Amino acid sequence: MINQGNILTAAEMKRAEQKLIDSGVSVDELMRRAGQGAAQMIWRVAADMPTLVLCGPGNNGGDGYVIAQWLRDKGVEVGIAAAADPTTAAARHAKSLWHGETVLLEDAQPAAQFVDCLFGTGLTRAIGDGWFSHFSRLFAGAKRRVAIDLPSGVESDHGLLLNDLPAFDMTVTLGAYKPSHYLEPARSKMGDLVGIDIGISADSNLEILPKPRISGPTSLDHKYSRGLVAVVAGAMPGAAQLTAMAAQKAGAGYVKILAPSGFSSPHPSIVVETVQDMADLQQKLSDKRISAIIVGPGLGRDDRAKELLTIALAADAPLVIDADALTVAGPQFTDLVKGRSAETIATPHGGEFAALTGRAPEHKIDDSRQLAQQSGCSILLKGSDTVIAGPDGKASISAQDCPWQSTAGTGDILAGIIASRLATGLSAYKAACEGQWLHSRAGQLAGPAFTPEMLVDQIPASLQECL
């Protein structure tokens, strides 16, 4: 199996393959490793299921010939539907080793199992209607569908669908995972995702979000060493209360809410300090014991909210900027945050990202990296395929999916969890990564149709898994 640590773009994968070839490994040998590894995985899952392998003209099609021959040697009833003759030397060689039946794509009949080797990594345009109509017909006639490397019709680097694709049962990726294995809308088409090691070794600044390893407090710790988190409250108290509760459950030693008069605490252990005016807030945020500040949840979008954001930005402590604060910042966001000396994290969803940049995110990794580099702060672009980017270009994709988190209040909880990790002294990027993992795992543990309060209650269990 291959490591999820490094995710390679199409260009990076091509360079990694060339590096392996330059070391003395032939293209034929790489194709043998890829095809036989994929065939073994198919055999392990589906055994003797009659199979049709759809082969394209390139090296992905060559992999298909290797897969088909390996399955045939195992006694599987297998045939090949060829879209065109092979155009590469390695694919032609693989075809020469195939001893079974080959039919033209337009003449092929469906089998119980459909293996897609039409196109793989590097596709940049839609499959033509002629080939795609037969692809769709054979797909629809199968009981089980397997894509090799990437489903044909998926662009490799940005999760884009170039054709209107149905969902596969399994995708077997070769050598390294690609961004589109984890980015929507492509990710929803992959089915079970497995990787085959073919000897590829390459560094990358993109990874799947790893499970964090978190150290608990020692006997020498106290509430301030574990982190004092200050939540700046605004017009809507419920959001700030959820944020404070999440920060507390995620391990912060002390959580306080700085709020206007009349604001109630969500729990006796969470302190509410009444803010008399903006000068009073500025003075309270200058407390050197504060380890992290959160501004945005329930802040509002009026002139007072703008003043609250301005004062929070001027504070020396690490800062999480979320929700309304992002909308209030708007196109001036980069200018507002790039001069901060303390660690800063912004957590926009797609609409808030558009408010910051003037356009909706099109390529989540590239767009997040660009905003992080321009602003000098870490960006967590929320969604079912959350991307986290640092100013240095490093990025992570969250592979944990919990659709039940599409619930009001869950973003406020994420901000609180991130702030609790930031308050321990972590970098903004690492705090965002750890907070995102804990948030997703808490959602999985909460079960279906949870309320925000139920999600908060599962944070300690997700944290326990990382200790």
N, C-alpha and C positions, 0 to 999 in steps of 0.2 A: 504494500500500500504506500501511498505517497503522503508527505507531510503537508498539512494545511498552512504551515508557517509562511510559505512564499506563494503568492498568487502571481502568475505571469500573464502579461498581455500577449497578443499575437506576435508582436515584434520581439518581445523578450523571449518567447518560446522559440522562435526561429533562430535567434542568436544562441540560445542554450543548446539547441539541436546541432547547430553548426560547430559549436565548441566540442561537443561529443564526437562529431564526425572528424574534426581536426585531430582529435586524440587517437584516432585509429578505428573507431567503430563505424562500420559501413551503414549506409542508408538501408540496405537490405536487412541487416541485423536489427536495426531500430524497428523496422516494420515487423520483423518476426517477433520481437519482444512485445510490441504493442498488440499485434493481432492475437498472438497466443495467450497473452495475459488477459485480454478482453474475452476471448473465447472461454477460458477457464472460469471466469466470473459468470458468464452466461450459462455455462454448463452447471455450475454450482447451484444456480437459482432455478433453472428451467429443465435441466437434464435432457430427456429425450423428446422434448417438444418439437414437432416439425417446424422448420425455420426457413424463412426467406431473407437473404441478405441483399440489400439494395446497394450497389457499388457505383460510385461516381468515377469521373475520369482521373482524379488526382490521387495523392497518397492516402487520403482517407478511404478511397475506394480500394486501394491496394491492401490496407488493413482488413477490409472486408473479405478479400480473397483468402487471406491468411486465416481469418476467423472461420470462414466456411469450411476450409480444408481440415482444420483442427477438429471441428465439430463432426465432420464427415468421418474422420478417422475414429471418432468415438462411437460411430454407429448412428448418428443423428440423421434423419431425413432432411437434407438441406439442399437448397438451390440458390442460384444467384440471378438477380435481375440487374442487368447492366444498362445504365443510362447512356453510356458511350464507351468507346475503347479507351484503355488507359493511355495517359499522355506523359507519364513519367517513367523513367527506366525502372525504378523500384516497383512501381505498380505493375508494369508489364512483366517483370520477373515473378511477382507474386501470382499473377494470373497464370503464368506458365506452369506453376506448381499446383494449380487447382485441377482436380480430376472429375469434378461433378458436372451437373447440367447448368448451362448458362442460357438465359433467354433475354430478349430485349425487354426493356422496361415496359413498353406499351403492350407486350404480350404476356407479361407476368400475371399470375394468379395469386391471391392472398394465401398465406400460410398461418398456422396458429401463432407463430412468433415472427415478428418483423424486426429486423436489425437494420438500422439506418446508418449507412456508410456513404451517403451521397456527398455531403460536404462536412468539413469539420472546422477547425480553427482557421480564421483568416477571411471568412466570408464577409463581404461588404455590400452586397446587393441582393435583392430578392431573387429567389429561384423562379425561373420562367414558368408561365402558366402550363405549358406542355408537360414538363417534368413534374411540376408540383401537383397537377391534377392526378397523375398516376401515383405519385407519392401518397397523396391523401387517400386514394382508393385502396392501396395496399395497407396503409395504416388502419383504415376503418375496418378492413376485413380480418384483422388479427385480433387475438385475445390478449397478447402480451407484446409490448413495444419497447425496444431498447435502442437508445442513441449512442453512437460511438464518438467520443470526445465532446461534441456538442450536438444538439439536435440541428439538423439541416434547416436553415432559415433563421438561425440566431447569429447576430453579430457578436464577435468574441469579447469585446472590451467594455461595452457599456450597457449590457443587458437588454439591447434592443431586439425586437422581433421584426425581421425583414419580410416574413410571411405570416399569415394567420395560422399559427400552429396549434394543434391539440397538445395535450399533456402526455408525456411518455411515462412508462412505469419505472424505467431505470436509465440513467446516463452513466456510461463508463468513460471517465476522462483519462487521457493518456499523458503520462510524464509529469504533469503539473495541473493544478486547478487554474481556471481562467476567471476573470472578473464576472463574466456573465453567468457562471454557475451560481452566483450568490446575489446578483442584482435583478430586481424586477424590471419588466415583466417576464424576463426569460427564466428566472429562478422557478417560477411556478410551473414551468413546462418540463423540468428535469426529472421528476420522480425521485426515486432513491438515487443518491449520488455516491459513486465509488471511484477510487483512483487506482491506476495501474502504474507501478514503478518501471520505467524503462532506462533508468540510469541518469536522468536529467538532474543537474545540479546548477542552481543559479540563485544569486542574491536578488531580492526584491524589496521595495519599500512599501509593499502592500501585503497585508496578511488578514487571515480570518481572526476575528477577535478571540483571543485565548481566554480560557478560564483563569481568573486571577489567583495568585497565591498571596494571601493576606495574613499578616502577623497580628495576632490579638494583643491587647495591652499586657504589660508586664506588671509586676508588683510595685514598680517605681512610678507607674503612671498615675495621673490624676485628671480631673475633668478638663483642665486647660491643655494638658499635654495631648489628650485625645482629640482636642479640637473644639473651639467655640465657633458655632455657626450662627450668623446673624441674618435673619430674613427681613427684608424691607417690605412691609405690607402697604397696600394701597386701597383702592376702591372696593375690591371684592375680597372679603376676609377668608372665605372658604378655601381659596387656592393657596394662600399663604399658610393657612393652618395645615393643609395636606403636605405642603413642602416641609414645614417644620417637623411634622410627625415622621416623615420619611427620613429626614436627616438624623433624627434621634434613633430610629429603629436601625439605621445603617451603621451606627456605632459612634456618632459624635458624642463627645463628653458633656457638652452643654449646648443647648439650643435656645435662642431667644428670638422673639419677634419684635421688631421696632415698628410701632403702629400708631395710628391716630387714636384719640380718646374714644373709649367705648368698645374697643376691640377685645374680644374674649379669647382666652387661651383654649386650645383644643384638649389640653390635659394639664393637671396641676404641676407636672414636672417641666413643662415648657413655659418659660418666663415671657411675659409680655411687658415691654417697656413703652410707656406712652411717649410719643414724640410731640412736643409742643409746637415746634415750627421747624423750618429748614435748618436754621443755625443749630438747633438742638440735635437734629439728626446728624449733622456734620460732626458735632462734638461726640456723639455716641459712637459713630463709625470710626472715630480716631482712636478708640480703645485698642491698645497694642495687644491685648489678649485675644482679640478676634482673629480667628484663623481662616475664615472664609465668609464671604457675603453672597447672598442670593438676592437678585432684584429681577422682578418681572411677573411672577405668578400673581394674578389678581391685581396688578398695579394700576390698571386703567390706562386711558390714552389721552387724558386731558393735560392742561398746562401743569397741574400739580404733579402728574406722573412724570412729565419731562424734568421737573425740578428734582424729583426723587432719583431719577436715573442719573442726572448730572452729578449729584452729590455722591451716589454710589460709585460712579466711575472715578471720582476724584480721590476716593479712599485708597489707602496703601495696601489693603489686604487683598488676597486672591478673590476673584469674583466669578460668579456664574450669572450669565445674562440669559434670560428665558422669556418666553411668552410675550406679554404686552410690551416689555422693555425693548424687544427687538422691533416691534412695529413702531414704537415711539422713536427709536433711533433712526429707522428708515435708511435712506441712501447715505446719510452722514455716518453710518456705523463705522466704517473703516477709519475715518478721521477721528472719531470719538475714542476708539479703543487702542489705536496703534501706538499711542504715547504712554500707555500704562506700563509701569515698571513691574507690577505684580502679575502673577499668572492669571489668565483670563480664558474663560470658556463661553462660547455662545451655542445655544441648542435650538436652532430653528427647525420647524417643519417646512414643507415645501412652500406654503403661502408666505410664511415669515421670511424665508430665504429670498423670495421674490421682492419682498418689501426692502430687504437690505441691498439687493443687487440690481433691481429693476427688471428681472426676468426669472421665470421659474427654472429650477434646475433641470437641465437636459441630460448631462452626463454627470452623475452624482459624484463620482470620485474626482474627476477633473475639476468640476465646479467647486467642490468643497476645498480641494487643495488650493485653488486659486484664491478663494476668499480668505483662507487661513494665511496664506503667504502675504496677501495685501494688507491684512489687518494686524498680523502679528499675534493672533490668538488662535486657540484650537477651536475647530468647528465640529459640532455633532449635528449632522443633518438627519433628522428623525424620519422614520418610516418603517415599513415592514422589512426593509433592507437598509437599516441605519448605517451611515458612513461617518467615520470619525477621521478628521485630517488635522495634522499639526503644521505649524509654520515652516518646518523643515522639509515638508513634502511627504513625510511618513503618513500612511493611512491604514485604516482597518475597516473591515466590513463585518457587521454582526450576522452570524449564521443562525442564531437562535430566533425562532419565529414564534410569536404568541399573538395570533389575530385577535384574541379577546382584549388585548390592550388598546384596541380602537375604542376607547371609553374616555369620556371627559374626566379630567383630573389626573390621568396617568402621566402626562407630561410634567405636571407639577411635582409628582412623586419622583420622577427621574431627576429633576433639578436638585431635589433634596438629597438623594443618594449620592449624586456626583459631588455636591458640596461637602458631604461628610467625608468623602475620600480626599477631596482637595484639602480639607482642614487638617489632614494628617501630614501634610508637607509634600505630597506627591506633585509632580508636574501636572499642568493642565491636561495634556494629552493622556497621560496615564490615568489620571482621575476620571476623565471622561470614559476611557475604555473600561475601567473597572466598574464604574457606575452603570454603564450600559449593560454589562454582562449581568450584574446583580439584579437590575431592573427586569430584564428579560426572563431570568430564571425565576424570580418571584412571581411573574405572571404565569409561568408554566405550573408552578406549585399551587397557585391560587385556584386552578381549575376553571371551568367554564362560567361565563356570565358573572364575573366578580364585580364588586363595587370597589372604588378607590381605597376605602378603608380596609377591605379584605386584602387588597394588594399590599398595602403597608404592613399588614400583619404577617405577610410571608417574607418580608425582607430579612429578618434574622435567620430564617431557614436557608435562604440563598447564601447569606454571608457564612453560615456554618459550613457549607460545602467547600468554602475556599480557605478555611483555616487549617 
